[in-house]
Amino acid sequence: MKNNYTRRCFNCVERVHYFGLKTELAPLSPKETTFFAGVTTAWTGLKGHDVLQGTGERGFREGAAERRLLVGAIWKMNRRIADIAKSIAEEGEDPGIAEKFRLPQANRTYQMAASTGVGFANEAEPIKALFIERGMEATFVTDLRALVTEFETAAGVRVGGLAVQITGTAGLAQLARQGLRFVRLLRPLINEKLKAQPALQASWKLASRVAKRGAVEVPVTPPPATPGSGS
């Protein structure tokens, strides 16, 4: 999750969740119990969507990096085939072959590279002996098809990662709004509860406010576990 408004809201909800565990607040009233439960539910969901967003972003980046490498290999293979086709045409063995393997001069997008690779493989399949006897690998058609398939797989990973990232981002925004609603409901109640404890009240006011943009936030430290809680 990036350092933006949603992150600052997440931190606020987290702080309020942990503040609600303080023994100084006990006993909680029914309203306080309900509102703190809402904060905790939102905080738990935010953590899950934070992981989802991170997973999606990694998938998107990995897929994009793989596509970039593969498209370079596809263009290189396309260029080799086009150059040999020109040689065959110039030699006079098949004068029209160069046109079949002409590289696109415009719109050289990733998808264009893959589409050109498929077209070249289809055209070369029945006459691959002409290319092989001029130095191309015996498996060059199969190799080119394999590169295109890997490219399409990487594209799927990229798109899938983006979808997961978008889902996580949307979930974070929704749960941040939900958590802040409960925080707002709690603010006046806890202020009243702590009016005789000014130091703790000041701590609550700080914890229950969304930090300003660019502000340095103190990391949240969970309260120590009570004796016997881990048994």
C-alpha positions in Angstrom: 0.0 0.0 0.0 1.5 3.3 -1.1 2.1 6.2 1.3 -1.2 8.0 0.5 -4.5 8.9 2.1 -5.5 5.3 2.3 -2.3 4.3 4.1 -2.8 7.1 6.6 -6.4 5.9 7.2 -5.1 2.4 7.6 -2.6 3.6 10.3 -5.3 5.5 12.1 -7.7 2.5 12.2 -4.8 0.4 13.4 -3.9 2.8 16.2 -7.5 2.9 17.4 -7.8 -0.9 17.3 -4.8 -1.2 19.6 -5.9 1.8 21.8 -9.1 -0.1 22.4 -7.1 -2.9 24.0 -5.8 -0.7 26.8 -6.8 -1.8 30.2 -7.4 1.8 31.2 -10.6 1.9 29.1 -12.2 -1.0 30.8 -15.0 -1.6 31.2 -16.3 -0.6 27.8 -19.9 0.5 27.4 -22.1 -1.4 25.0 -21.7 1.4 22.4 -17.9 1.5 22.8 -17.7 -2.3 22.5 -19.7 -2.2 19.3 -17.7 0.6 17.7 -14.3 -0.8 18.7 -15.5 -4.1 17.2 -16.3 -2.3 13.9 -12.8 -0.8 14.0 -11.2 -4.2 14.5 -13.2 -5.8 11.7 -12.1 -3.0 9.3 -8.5 -3.3 10.5 -8.5 -7.1 9.9 -9.9 -6.7 6.5 -7.4 -3.9 5.6 -4.5 -6.2 6.5 -5.9 -8.8 4.1 -6.4 -6.4 1.3 -2.9 -4.9 1.9 -1.4 -8.4 1.2 -3.7 -8.8 -1.8 -2.5 -5.5 -3.3 1.1 -6.4 -2.7 0.7 -9.8 -4.3 -1.1 -8.3 -7.3 1.6 -5.6 -7.8 4.4 -8.2 -7.7 2.5 -10.3 -10.3 2.0 -7.3 -12.5 5.7 -6.3 -12.3 6.9 -9.9 -12.9 4.6 -10.4 -15.9 5.7 -7.0 -17.3 9.4 -7.8 -16.9 8.9 -11.2 -18.6 7.0 -9.7 -21.5 9.7 -7.1 -22.0 12.4 -9.9 -22.3 10.3 -12.1 -24.5 9.3 -9.4 -26.9 13.0 -8.6 -27.5 13.7 -12.2 -28.3 10.7 -12.3 -30.7 11.7 -9.2 -32.5 15.3 -10.6 -32.8 13.9 -13.8 -34.4 11.6 -11.9 -36.7 14.5 -9.8 -37.9 16.7 -12.8 -38.6 13.9 -14.4 -40.6 13.2 -11.2 -42.5 16.9 -10.7 -43.3 17.2 -14.3 -44.7 14.0 -13.8 -46.7 15.6 -10.8 -48.4 18.7 -12.9 -49.1 16.5 -15.6 -50.7 14.7 -13.0 -52.8 17.9 -11.3 -53.9 19.4 -14.7 -54.8 16.4 -15.2 -57.1 15.2 -18.5 -55.7 11.9 -17.1 -54.5 11.6 -13.4 -55.6 8.4 -12.7 -53.8 9.5 -14.1 -50.4 10.7 -10.8 -49.0 7.2 -9.4 -49.1 5.9 -12.3 -47.0 8.4 -11.6 -44.3 8.5 -7.8 -44.3 8.8 -6.3 -40.8 6.2 -3.6 -39.8 7.7 -0.1 -39.9 5.0 1.5 -37.7 3.1 0.7 -34.5 5.9 -1.6 -33.3 4.0 -2.5 -30.1 4.6 -5.6 -28.0 1.4 -7.2 -29.5 2.6 -6.3 -33.0 5.8 -8.2 -32.3 3.9 -11.3 -31.2 1.4 -11.1 -34.1 4.3 -10.7 -36.6 6.0 -13.7 -35.0 2.9 -15.9 -35.5 2.5 -14.7 -39.1 6.2 -15.4 -39.8 6.0 -18.9 -38.3 2.9 -19.7 -40.4 4.5 -18.5 -43.6 7.8 -20.2 -42.9 6.4 -23.6 -41.9 6.0 -25.0 -45.4 9.3 -23.6 -46.7 11.5 -23.7 -43.6 14.1 -25.8 -45.5 15.0 -22.6 -47.4 15.9 -20.9 -44.1 17.5 -23.9 -42.5 20.0 -24.3 -45.4 21.0 -20.7 -44.9 21.8 -21.0 -41.2 18.6 -20.9 -39.3 18.1 -23.6 -36.6 16.2 -26.6 -37.6 13.7 -25.8 -34.9 13.4 -22.1 -35.6 9.6 -22.2 -36.4 8.9 -24.2 -33.2 11.1 -21.9 -31.2 9.4 -18.8 -32.5 5.9 -20.2 -31.7 7.2 -21.1 -28.2 8.4 -17.5 -27.6 5.0 -16.2 -28.6 3.2 -18.6 -26.3 5.5 -17.6 -23.4 4.8 -14.0 -24.2 1.1 -14.6 -24.1 1.4 -16.4 -20.8 3.5 -13.5 -19.3 0.8 -11.1 -20.6 -1.8 -13.1 -18.7 0.3 -13.0 -15.5 0.6 -9.2 -15.9 -3.1 -8.7 -16.5 -4.0 -11.1 -13.7 -1.7 -9.3 -11.3 -3.2 -6.0 -12.2 -6.7 -7.3 -11.6 -5.6 -8.6 -8.1 -3.9 -5.3 -7.4 -7.0 -3.3 -8.4 -9.2 -5.5 -6.2 -6.8 -5.0 -3.2 -6.7 -1.3 -3.8 -10.5 -1.0 -4.0 -10.9 -3.1 -0.9 -8.5 -1.0 1.0 -10.3 2.2 0.2 -13.7 0.7 1.1 -12.5 -0.7 4.4 -10.6 2.5 5.3 -13.8 4.5 4.9 -15.7 1.9 7.0 -13.0 1.9 9.8 -12.9 5.7 9.9 -16.7 5.8 10.4 -16.3 3.8 13.6 -13.3 5.9 14.6 -15.5 9.1 14.3 -18.2 7.5 16.3 -15.7 6.6 19.1 -14.0 10.0 19.3 -16.5 11.9 21.5 -17.3 8.8 23.6 -13.6 8.1 24.5 -12.9 11.8 25.0 -15.7 11.9 27.6 -14.4 8.6 29.2 -10.9 10.0 29.6 -11.7 13.6 30.6 -10.2 12.9 34.1 -7.1 11.5 32.5 -5.7 14.3 30.3 -2.5 12.5 29.3 -4.3 9.5 28.1 -7.0 11.7 26.5 -4.3 13.5 24.5 -2.9 10.2 23.4 -6.4 9.1 22.3 -6.9 12.4 20.3 -3.6 11.7 18.5 -4.4 8.1 17.8 -7.8 8.8 16.5 -6.8 11.4 13.9 -5.7 10.7 10.4 -2.2 12.1 10.1 -1.6 15.0 7.7 0.0 14.4 4.4 3.8 14.1 4.8 3.7 13.7 8.5 6.0 11.2 10.1 3.9 8.6 11.9 5.2 6.6 14.9 4.9 2.9 14.3 2.1 1.2 16.2 3.3 -1.0 19.0 0.8 -3.7 20.1 0.3 -3.8 23.9 2.1 -6.5 25.8 0.3 -9.8 26.1 -1.2 -10.4 29.5 0.3 -13.2 31.6 -1.0 -16.6 30.5 -2.5 -15.3 27.3 -0.3 -17.5 25.1 -1.0 -20.7 27.1 
